[in-house]
Amino acid sequence: MEGPIDRRFLLKGAAGISMLAALPAFGRALPQGIVNVRDFGAKGDGRHIDSPAIDRAIAFAAQRGGGTVYVPPGSYASYTIHLKSNITLWLDRGATLLAASVPLTGLANGGYDAAEPQDPAIAPYQDYGHNHWRNSLIHGEGLHDIAICGDGLIWGKGLSRGHPDKDRPAAELPGVGNKAIALKNCRNVALRDFSILEGGHFALLATGVDNLLIDNLTVDTNRDGFDIDCCRNVRVSNCTLNTPYDDAIVPKSSYALGYPRATENVTITNCHVSGSYVVGTLLDGTFRPLARNRDTWLLGRIKCGTESNGGFKNITISNCVFDQCWGLALETVDGAVMEDVTISNIAMRGCHSPALFLRLGRRMRGPAGAAVGSMRRVLIDNITCQSGSMLPSIIAGVAGHPVEDVQISNIFIDQPGGGDAAMAAIDPPAKDEDYPDPDRFGPLPASGFFIRNARNVDLSHVEVRTRAAEARPAFWLKHVEGFDGSYLKMPSGAGAFRLEHVTGFRSSAIRDLSDRRIDTVGMVRF
């Protein structure tokens, strides 16, 4: 088997790649381009620290111009592993890359790589974890043509998750790691087929990564799933994530690179996200419900934001299932543009928040002098949502800076209802400078859609159904320029619309309502 390896050999899957375990020891007959970490001293017994051996295997393969570093079945306790260009790290079925534990007081010597020094010009503009990549189980920076593949498991058992946990060290202590995989300023990256359990603050933090493929991963983790920050040309497909303590798939555009950079050309498709299961029970298939308490957020959603210094362009989210988690959120609150977003074919069940949350704000966490951003050209189609939240879907801009050009069609939302006359009379505060979670507004005076500071909004074939009687109107509009509503269905008895400072309103083909056109209105309800 000496000489160049036939590409078909690696395409045989787990059974084929396991043949490597039967090959003679390193140096005699391994296929060219493949090295086995055990031949560099890795024990795989879950006790010895194997990261130095894995690093030696990676360095050897890289020195030869690249290749595949093969991790056979076993448990490989490790601190930071350092990727290199032109390297594939292959985790075979039965292989566990185990993040080694660190004392609660940290380590004066050894452990995970130290985090990068805080840059005072950047640090205030995003959370601690977003400013650091080196203090991770797997780290790569400035690399090209890298991959992590195979049917194995990455278990971040010893990682901090950036919370004050009694059984885990703080992320800021020396020797502590807090991410499973962290990549910065890389290109041509593929992540395929493996699973992550307890990935720390981030199962994946990818910052400034271009041409990124994430396919067929299963992630069952105790904080964020995928944070895709300032990245271009990204494909996320066929992934399953349970992230009850934070978000699941999160395109961001922070200031962590020291300048604003848009996240653009992103597709997220055929994914399943959840947020209400005990960590580990997605992977073992038992799906045990997680009881809600002070430290349990039950998030698990797909969200663009909150960090939004560089903006979002050309984002497509399609064919995804939301199960027992928050809904879909689009947020730009730090002065950037979000534009050309399409969302289609989404099924949500057990939603703990609004099905849709479109928020343009002015938190402005970034260098001084930036202007309020914009959100425009958003198309949403074919959504079904069974919700346990009384909050309606929200489209909210800033006075003088409306959310623009939103088309929403073929939506069915089933909500609990039960809003009373007091809720219907609320005029919520703007909360423009707050962290943009939908519950920050407090109770809202609509059962279906709350729309404020928006321009050119089109809703068609939208049905809002409530399981209890509602006193709130289905659609609440304030400071809206240009609204078209057609083929809408809503709860009976509460009224369809409440309009205040609305221009260019048209409604048509709504059962039990005559078609209306209103050029300008101060306030009306019907």
C-alpha positions as CSV (number, residue, x, y, z in Angstrom):
1,M,0.0,0.0,0.0
2,E,3.0,2.3,-0.3
3,G,2.8,5.3,-2.6
4,P,-0.1,7.8,-3.1
5,I,-3.3,6.7,-1.4
6,D,-6.3,6.1,-3.5
7,R,-8.9,8.7,-2.7
8,R,-11.5,6.0,-2.7
9,F,-9.9,4.5,0.4
10,L,-11.0,7.5,2.5
11,L,-14.5,7.4,1.0
12,K,-15.2,3.9,2.3
13,G,-16.4,5.4,5.6
14,A,-15.7,4.2,9.2
15,A,-15.2,0.6,8.2
16,G,-12.6,1.5,5.6
17,I,-10.7,3.9,7.6
18,S,-10.6,1.5,10.5
19,M,-8.4,-0.7,8.4
20,L,-5.6,1.7,9.3
21,A,-5.5,0.2,12.8
22,A,-4.3,-3.1,11.3
23,L,-1.4,-1.6,9.4
24,P,2.2,-2.1,10.6
25,A,3.8,0.5,12.8
26,F,4.7,4.0,11.5
27,G,7.6,4.1,9.2
28,R,7.1,0.8,7.5
29,A,4.0,0.5,5.4
30,L,1.5,3.3,6.2
31,P,-0.2,4.8,3.1
32,Q,1.5,7.9,2.1
33,G,-0.3,11.0,3.4
34,I,-1.8,9.2,6.5
35,V,-0.2,9.1,10.0
36,N,-1.6,7.4,13.1
37,V,-1.4,9.4,16.3
38,R,-0.5,6.2,18.2
39,D,2.7,6.0,16.3
40,F,3.7,9.3,17.8
41,G,3.0,8.2,21.4
42,A,-0.7,8.7,21.9
43,K,-2.1,6.2,24.4
44,G,-5.9,6.7,24.0
45,D,-6.5,5.4,27.5
46,G,-8.4,8.5,28.8
47,R,-5.7,9.2,31.4
48,H,-2.5,10.2,29.7
49,I,-2.4,13.6,28.1
50,D,-2.2,12.8,24.4
51,S,-2.2,16.4,22.9
52,P,1.6,16.5,22.6
53,A,1.5,13.2,20.6
54,I,-1.3,14.4,18.4
55,D,0.6,17.7,17.8
56,R,3.7,15.7,16.8
57,A,1.6,13.7,14.3
58,I,0.1,16.9,12.9
59,A,3.5,18.6,12.6
60,F,5.0,15.5,10.9
61,A,2.2,15.4,8.3
62,A,2.4,19.2,7.7
63,Q,6.2,19.0,7.2
64,R,5.6,16.5,4.4
65,G,3.2,18.9,2.7
66,G,0.0,17.8,4.4
67,G,-2.2,14.7,4.9
68,T,-4.6,12.9,7.2
69,V,-3.9,12.5,10.9
70,Y,-5.8,9.5,11.9
71,V,-7.2,9.1,15.5
72,P,-8.2,5.4,16.0
73,P,-10.7,4.2,18.6
74,G,-9.8,5.2,22.1
75,S,-10.2,8.1,24.5
76,Y,-7.5,10.8,24.0
77,A,-7.3,13.1,26.9
78,S,-5.9,16.4,25.6
79,Y,-5.2,20.0,26.2
80,T,-4.8,22.4,23.2
81,I,-4.3,20.7,19.9
82,H,-2.7,22.9,17.2
83,L,-4.0,22.4,13.6
84,K,-1.8,23.2,10.6
85,S,-2.6,24.0,6.9
86,N,-3.3,21.1,4.6
87,I,-4.2,18.8,7.4
88,T,-7.3,16.6,8.0
89,L,-7.8,15.4,11.5
90,W,-9.8,12.2,11.2
91,L,-11.7,10.9,14.2
92,D,-12.7,7.3,13.7
93,R,-15.9,5.8,15.0
94,G,-15.1,4.9,18.6
95,A,-12.5,7.7,19.0
96,T,-13.1,10.3,21.6
97,L,-11.1,13.5,21.8
98,L,-11.5,14.3,25.5
99,A,-10.9,17.8,26.8
100,A,-8.8,17.1,30.0
101,S,-10.0,18.5,33.3
102,V,-8.2,21.4,35.0
103,P,-8.4,22.2,38.8
104,L,-10.9,24.7,39.9
105,T,-8.1,27.1,40.7
106,G,-6.5,26.7,37.2
107,L,-3.0,25.7,36.5
108,A,0.1,27.8,37.0
109,N,1.9,25.7,34.4
110,G,0.5,23.6,31.6
111,G,-3.1,23.0,30.7
112,Y,-4.7,24.7,27.7
113,D,-2.9,27.5,25.9
114,A,-3.2,30.9,27.4
115,A,-5.8,33.2,26.0
116,E,-4.6,36.1,23.8
117,P,-3.9,39.3,25.8
118,Q,-6.9,41.6,25.9
119,D,-6.7,44.3,23.3
120,P,-8.2,47.4,25.1
121,A,-9.3,48.7,21.7
122,I,-11.4,45.6,21.0
123,A,-12.3,44.0,24.3
124,P,-15.3,46.1,25.3
125,Y,-17.2,45.4,22.2
126,Q,-18.0,41.7,22.6
127,D,-18.1,39.1,25.4
128,Y,-14.8,37.6,26.7
129,G,-15.1,34.4,24.8
130,H,-15.3,36.1,21.4
131,N,-12.0,37.8,22.0
132,H,-10.0,34.6,22.4
133,W,-9.3,31.5,20.3
134,R,-6.1,30.0,21.7
135,N,-7.6,28.7,25.0
136,S,-9.4,25.9,23.2
137,L,-9.2,22.1,22.7
138,I,-8.6,22.5,19.0
139,H,-7.1,25.7,17.7
140,G,-6.1,27.1,14.3
141,E,-5.2,30.6,13.1
142,G,-4.2,31.9,9.7
143,L,-4.5,28.4,8.2
144,H,-5.8,27.1,4.9
145,D,-7.2,23.8,3.6
146,I,-8.0,22.1,6.9
147,A,-10.6,19.6,7.9
148,I,-11.9,17.7,10.9
149,C,-13.9,14.6,9.8
150,G,-15.0,11.2,10.9
151,D,-17.6,9.6,13.0
152,G,-15.8,10.1,16.3
153,L,-16.7,12.3,19.3
154,I,-15.2,15.6,20.7
155,W,-16.1,15.7,24.4
156,G,-15.4,19.0,26.1
157,K,-15.6,17.5,29.6
158,G,-12.9,19.6,31.1
159,L,-13.8,22.9,29.4
160,S,-15.3,26.0,31.1
161,R,-18.5,27.3,29.6
162,G,-17.9,30.9,30.7
163,H,-20.5,30.6,33.5
164,P,-19.9,30.6,37.3
165,D,-20.3,26.8,37.6
166,K,-19.3,25.2,40.9
167,D,-17.8,22.1,39.2
168,R,-15.8,23.9,36.5
169,P,-13.0,26.5,36.6
170,A,-13.6,30.1,35.4
171,A,-12.6,30.7,31.8
172,E,-10.3,33.5,32.8
173,L,-8.0,31.4,35.0
174,P,-4.6,30.2,33.7
175,G,-4.5,26.8,32.0
176,V,-8.3,26.8,31.4
177,G,-9.9,26.1,28.0
178,N,-13.4,27.2,27.1
179,K,-14.0,26.2,23.5
180,A,-14.1,22.9,21.7
181,I,-12.9,24.3,18.3
182,A,-11.7,27.8,17.6
183,L,-10.6,29.1,14.2
184,K,-9.5,32.6,13.3
185,N,-8.6,34.0,9.9
186,C,-8.7,30.6,8.1
187,R,-9.9,29.6,4.6
188,N,-11.1,26.4,3.0
189,V,-12.3,24.6,6.1
190,A,-14.5,21.5,6.3
191,L,-16.1,20.0,9.4
192,R,-17.9,16.8,8.8
193,D,-19.7,13.9,10.5
194,F,-18.4,14.0,14.0
195,S,-20.3,14.8,17.3
196,I,-19.6,17.2,20.1
197,L,-20.7,16.8,23.7
198,E,-20.3,19.6,26.2
199,G,-18.4,22.0,23.9
200,G,-17.7,24.7,26.5
201,H,-18.6,28.3,25.7
202,F,-18.6,27.5,22.0
203,A,-18.7,24.1,20.3
204,L,-17.3,26.1,17.4
205,L,-16.1,29.6,17.2
206,A,-15.1,30.6,13.7
207,T,-14.0,34.2,13.2
208,G,-12.9,35.5,9.9
209,V,-13.2,32.1,8.3
210,D,-13.9,32.0,4.5
211,N,-15.1,29.0,2.5
212,L,-16.4,27.1,5.6
213,L,-18.4,23.9,5.3
214,I,-20.2,22.4,8.3
215,D,-22.0,19.2,7.4
216,N,-23.7,16.4,9.3
217,L,-22.5,17.3,12.8
218,T,-24.4,16.4,16.0
219,V,-23.9,18.8,18.8
220,D,-25.2,18.3,22.3
221,T,-23.7,21.1,24.3
222,N,-23.8,23.3,27.4
223,R,-23.6,26.7,25.8
224,D,-23.4,28.0,22.2
225,G,-23.3,25.6,19.2
226,F,-21.8,27.3,16.1
227,D,-20.8,30.9,16.3
228,I,-20.0,32.0,12.7
229,D,-18.5,35.4,13.1
230,C,-17.2,37.7,10.3
231,C,-17.2,34.8,7.9
232,R,-17.8,34.5,4.2
233,N,-19.1,31.7,2.0
234,V,-20.4,29.4,4.6
235,R,-22.6,26.3,4.2
236,V,-24.2,24.7,7.3
237,S,-26.2,21.6,6.4
238,N,-27.7,18.4,7.9
239,C,-26.7,19.3,11.5
240,T,-28.5,18.5,14.7
241,L,-28.0,20.7,17.8
242,N,-29.3,20.7,21.4
243,T,-28.1,23.9,23.1
244,P,-30.4,24.6,26.0
245,Y,-28.1,27.2,27.6
246,D,-27.5,29.4,24.6
247,D,-28.1,29.7,20.9
248,A,-27.6,26.8,18.4
249,I,-26.5,28.3,15.0
250,V,-25.5,31.9,15.3
251,P,-24.1,34.1,12.4
252,K,-22.4,37.1,14.0
253,S,-20.4,40.1,12.9
254,S,-18.5,41.3,15.9
255,Y,-15.5,43.7,16.2
256,A,-13.2,40.9,17.4
257,L,-10.9,41.2,14.4
258,G,-10.3,44.8,15.2
259,Y,-12.4,46.1,12.3
260,P,-16.0,45.6,11.1
261,R,-16.3,42.7,8.7
262,A,-19.6,41.4,7.3
263,T,-20.8,37.8,7.6
264,E,-22.1,37.1,4.1
265,N,-23.0,34.4,1.6
266,V,-24.3,32.0,4.2
267,T,-26.7,29.1,3.7
268,I,-28.2,27.1,6.7
269,T,-30.3,24.2,5.5
270,N,-31.7,20.8,6.6
271,C,-30.9,21.4,10.3
272,H,-32.6,20.5,13.5
273,V,-32.2,22.8,16.5
274,S,-33.5,22.2,20.1
275,G,-33.1,23.8,23.4
276,S,-35.0,21.9,26.1
277,Y,-33.3,18.6,26.6
278,V,-30.8,17.5,29.2
279,V,-27.3,17.8,27.7
280,G,-26.3,14.4,26.5
281,T,-29.8,13.0,25.8
282,L,-29.8,14.1,22.2
283,L,-26.7,12.0,21.6
284,D,-28.1,9.0,23.5
285,G,-31.5,9.4,21.9
286,T,-33.6,9.6,25.1
287,F,-34.4,13.4,24.8
288,R,-35.1,13.9,28.5
289,P,-36.8,17.3,29.1
290,L,-34.7,19.8,31.0
291,A,-36.5,21.6,33.9
292,R,-36.5,25.3,33.6
293,N,-34.8,27.3,36.4
294,R,-32.8,30.4,37.0
295,D,-29.8,29.0,35.0
296,T,-31.7,27.3,32.3
297,W,-32.6,29.5,29.3
298,L,-34.0,26.8,26.9
299,L,-32.7,28.7,23.9
300,G,-31.4,26.5,21.0
301,R,-32.5,28.9,18.2
302,I,-31.0,30.1,15.0
303,K,-30.1,33.8,15.3
304,C,-28.2,36.4,13.3
305,G,-26.6,38.6,15.9
306,T,-26.4,39.9,18.6
307,E,-22.9,41.1,17.8
308,S,-23.5,43.1,14.6
309,N,-20.7,45.6,13.9
310,G,-19.9,44.3,10.4
311,G,-23.4,43.3,9.2
312,F,-25.0,40.4,7.4
313,K,-25.5,40.0,3.6
314,N,-26.9,37.2,1.5
315,I,-28.2,34.9,4.2
316,T,-30.5,31.9,3.4
317,I,-32.1,29.7,6.1
318,S,-34.2,26.8,4.8
319,N,-35.7,23.4,5.6
320,C,-35.0,23.5,9.3
321,V,-36.9,22.1,12.3
322,F,-37.0,24.0,15.7
323,D,-38.0,21.7,18.5
324,Q,-38.7,23.0,22.1
325,C,-36.6,26.2,21.8
326,W,-36.8,29.9,21.0
327,G,-37.8,31.1,17.5
328,L,-35.8,32.6,14.7
329,A,-34.2,36.0,15.3
330,L,-32.6,38.6,13.0
331,E,-30.8,41.3,14.9
332,T,-28.6,44.2,13.9
333,V,-28.1,46.6,16.8
334,D,-24.5,47.8,16.6
335,G,-24.6,50.0,13.5
336,A,-24.4,47.5,10.6
337,V,-26.4,46.7,7.6
338,M,-28.5,43.5,7.4
339,E,-29.8,42.9,3.9
340,D,-30.9,40.2,1.5
341,V,-32.1,37.5,3.9
342,T,-34.4,34.7,2.8
343,I,-36.0,32.2,5.2
344,S,-38.2,29.3,4.1
345,N,-39.7,26.0,5.1
346,I,-39.3,26.2,8.8
347,A,-41.3,24.0,11.3
348,M,-41.3,25.1,14.9
349,R,-42.9,23.1,17.8
350,G,-42.8,24.0,21.5
351,C,-41.6,27.5,20.7
352,H,-40.7,29.5,23.9
353,S,-40.6,32.9,22.3
354,P,-42.0,34.7,19.2
355,A,-41.8,32.7,16.1
356,L,-40.1,35.6,14.3
357,F,-38.1,38.5,15.8
358,L,-36.7,41.1,13.5
359,R,-34.9,43.8,15.4
360,L,-33.1,46.9,14.3
361,G,-31.7,48.7,17.4
362,R,-29.1,51.1,18.6
363,R,-27.2,49.4,21.3
364,M,-24.1,50.5,19.4
365,R,-21.5,48.4,21.2
366,G,-18.6,49.3,19.1
367,P,-16.2,52.2,18.3
368,A,-17.8,55.7,18.8
369,G,-19.1,57.5,15.8
370,A,-21.0,54.6,14.0
371,A,-24.5,55.4,12.8
372,V,-27.6,53.3,13.4
373,G,-27.6,50.4,11.0
374,S,-30.4,49.1,8.7
375,M,-32.4,46.0,8.0
376,R,-33.9,45.6,4.6
377,R,-35.0,43.1,2.0
378,V,-36.1,40.2,4.2
379,L,-38.3,37.5,2.7
380,I,-39.9,34.8,4.9
381,D,-42.1,32.0,3.5
382,N,-43.6,28.7,4.6
383,I,-43.4,28.8,8.4
384,T,-45.4,26.8,10.9
385,C,-45.1,27.5,14.6
386,Q,-46.8,25.9,17.6
387,S,-45.9,28.2,20.4
388,G,-46.2,28.4,24.2
389,S,-45.4,32.1,24.3
390,M,-48.0,34.9,24.5
391,L,-45.5,37.2,22.7
392,P,-46.4,37.9,19.1
393,S,-43.9,38.0,16.2
394,I,-42.0,41.3,16.3
395,I,-40.8,43.6,13.6
396,A,-39.2,46.6,15.3
397,G,-36.9,49.4,14.1
398,V,-35.8,52.7,15.5
399,A,-37.5,56.0,15.1
400,G,-36.1,57.4,11.9
401,H,-34.6,54.1,11.0
402,P,-37.3,51.7,10.0
403,V,-37.0,48.0,9.2
404,E,-37.6,48.0,5.4
405,D,-38.9,45.8,2.6
406,V,-40.2,42.8,4.6
407,Q,-42.4,40.1,2.9
408,I,-43.9,37.4,5.0
409,S,-46.1,34.8,3.4
410,N,-47.7,31.4,4.1
411,I,-47.3,31.4,7.8
412,F,-49.4,29.5,10.4
413,I,-48.9,30.4,14.1
414,D,-50.7,28.6,16.9
415,Q,-50.4,30.6,20.2
416,P,-51.8,30.2,23.7
417,G,-53.8,33.5,23.6
418,G,-55.4,34.8,26.8
419,G,-54.4,38.5,26.4
420,D,-56.8,40.8,28.3
421,A,-57.9,44.4,27.8
422,A,-55.1,45.7,29.9
423,M,-52.5,44.1,27.7
424,A,-54.3,45.4,24.6
425,A,-53.9,48.9,25.9
426,I,-50.1,48.8,26.4
427,D,-47.8,51.0,24.4
428,P,-44.5,49.3,25.0
429,P,-41.3,51.3,25.6
430,A,-38.9,51.4,22.6
431,K,-35.9,49.7,24.4
432,D,-33.7,50.7,21.5
433,E,-30.5,50.6,23.5
434,D,-31.2,47.4,25.4
435,Y,-30.0,43.9,24.6
436,P,-32.3,42.8,21.9
437,D,-34.3,39.9,23.3
438,P,-38.0,40.0,22.6
439,D,-39.0,39.7,26.2
440,R,-37.2,43.0,27.0
441,F,-40.3,44.8,25.7
442,G,-42.5,43.2,28.4
443,P,-46.1,42.3,27.5
444,L,-47.1,43.3,24.0
445,P,-50.5,44.5,22.8
446,A,-50.8,42.1,19.8
447,S,-51.6,38.4,19.5
448,G,-50.0,37.9,16.1
449,F,-47.6,40.6,14.9
450,F,-46.2,43.7,16.7
451,I,-44.8,46.1,14.0
452,R,-43.2,49.4,14.9
453,N,-40.9,51.7,12.9
454,A,-41.1,49.8,9.7
455,R,-41.5,50.6,6.0
456,N,-43.0,48.5,3.1
457,V,-44.2,45.4,5.0
458,D,-46.2,42.8,3.1
459,L,-48.1,40.0,4.9
460,S,-50.0,37.4,2.8
461,H,-51.6,34.1,3.7
462,V,-50.8,34.5,7.3
463,E,-53.0,32.8,10.0
464,V,-52.8,33.5,13.7
465,R,-54.8,31.1,15.9
466,T,-55.1,31.2,19.7
467,R,-56.1,28.5,22.1
468,A,-57.8,30.9,24.5
469,A,-59.9,34.0,23.9
470,E,-57.9,37.2,23.0
471,A,-58.6,40.9,23.7
472,R,-55.6,42.0,21.8
473,P,-55.8,42.7,18.0
474,A,-53.9,40.3,15.8
475,F,-51.9,43.1,14.1
476,W,-50.6,46.1,15.9
477,L,-48.9,48.8,13.8
478,K,-47.3,52.0,14.8
479,H,-45.1,54.4,12.8
480,V,-45.4,52.2,9.7
481,E,-45.1,53.5,6.1
482,G,-46.6,51.2,3.6
483,F,-48.4,48.0,4.7
484,D,-50.1,45.4,2.6
485,G,-52.1,42.6,4.2
486,S,-54.0,40.0,2.2
487,Y,-55.6,36.6,2.9
488,L,-55.0,37.0,6.6
489,K,-56.8,34.9,9.3
490,M,-56.9,35.8,12.9
491,P,-58.7,35.1,16.2
492,S,-62.3,36.2,16.3
493,G,-63.6,38.8,18.7
494,A,-60.4,40.8,19.3
495,G,-60.3,42.8,16.1
496,A,-57.8,42.5,13.3
497,F,-55.8,45.7,13.3
498,R,-54.8,48.6,15.5
499,L,-53.1,51.4,13.5
500,E,-51.3,54.4,14.9
501,H,-49.4,56.9,12.7
502,V,-49.6,54.6,9.7
503,T,-49.5,55.7,6.1
504,G,-50.1,53.7,2.9
505,F,-52.2,50.9,4.5
506,R,-54.0,48.4,2.3
507,S,-55.9,45.2,3.3
508,S,-57.7,42.8,1.0
509,A,-59.3,39.4,0.9
510,I,-59.6,39.1,4.7
511,R,-62.6,37.0,5.8
512,D,-65.3,39.1,7.5
513,L,-63.5,42.3,6.7
514,S,-64.1,44.6,3.7
515,D,-61.1,45.7,1.7
516,R,-59.6,48.9,3.0
517,R,-57.2,51.5,1.8
518,I,-56.0,54.2,4.3
519,D,-53.6,56.8,3.1
520,T,-52.9,58.3,6.5
521,V,-54.3,57.6,9.9
522,G,-53.6,58.9,13.4
523,M,-55.2,56.0,15.2
524,V,-57.8,53.5,14.4
525,R,-58.8,50.0,15.4
526,F,-61.0,47.6,13.4
